[in-house]
Amino acid sequence: MALLLYFVKRILVAIPLLIGISIVSFGLVVAVPGDFVDSWMAQTMAQTGMSAAELKPQAEELRQKLGLDKSLVHQYVLWLKGIVFSGDFGQSFVYSKPVTEVIGLRLPRTLGLAIVTLILGQGIGVLLGIYAATHQYKLGDNLATLVAFLGIVIPKFVMSLIILYLMAYVWNSSYIGSLYSPEFILQEHFSFAKLWDFFLHVWPILFISVWAGQAYTTRMMRGNLLDVMNAQYIETARAKGLSRRKTLFRHAVPNALHPVIMNMGGRFDYMIKGEIEIAIVLGIPTLGPLILSSVTERDMYVLSAIFLLVSVLLVIGNLIADFALAVLDPRVRRAEFTKE
């Protein structure tokens, strides 16, 4: 019962936070000088040679049609109302389609890759951290520390550029800038050949994201486990005859995992942003290139929806991390109600 109440309380606290996030998501986009009509005018003037004065009547008509002549507060209220009551995130100015259709194909790809890289990154980081802590100052510890250090200091876009260069000029790879080979694009049914082809196209995202994702977890797990292994209750367990392996995995590792689990909510958002950054460099059709094109074209509703969804995923990730921590350690949920 305490676990259920703890989870309900976390959800209720998240509601006003989500409202605030929606305001910030919408405000950041519309606060940028210019809008879609200004971008349209600039492109039309460059293509046709018409002057701004000649295009002004059409621009005003287009601005009224798109609702950009209304106040920012009015636009925000209409946008939020559509989201809450009908799941409508607005209309894409560039694609002339609902935002849900524009991001509907790209969002699952981004989420799927982010979830896979989160699981692999955190899992590998935990295992490397355990290995490094149990082999302190030995060759394995030094190698794990080096891998983690490189994952932290090398920017993801630099790693993406290196892999892009290798694929294009060294390996002469044809798996650049797409998700599938031409023979699999129209294939709707599942097959292992299509899955393998997908992996051949997206492995740079997985490799870079997992490498960058495990780095901080490895360092955190190593430091936490070393601290826990020096605790008094660990020495007591060993003195009572418990084997080193049982002491490690029954007592030391579960307690060293607490900070790692608390950090997982933020790591999910980190994985999504990392995937977006890598996809922009490699040109893979996920949310990354869509964000870049939406910024260029001032497609405000697409940008606002993406920012809002990514922020919501961060909140959900933290809720899941809080829930997992409460399941792992009953003291967390009991302390939540003891202090009130």
Disulfide bonds with the S-S distance in Angstrom:
none
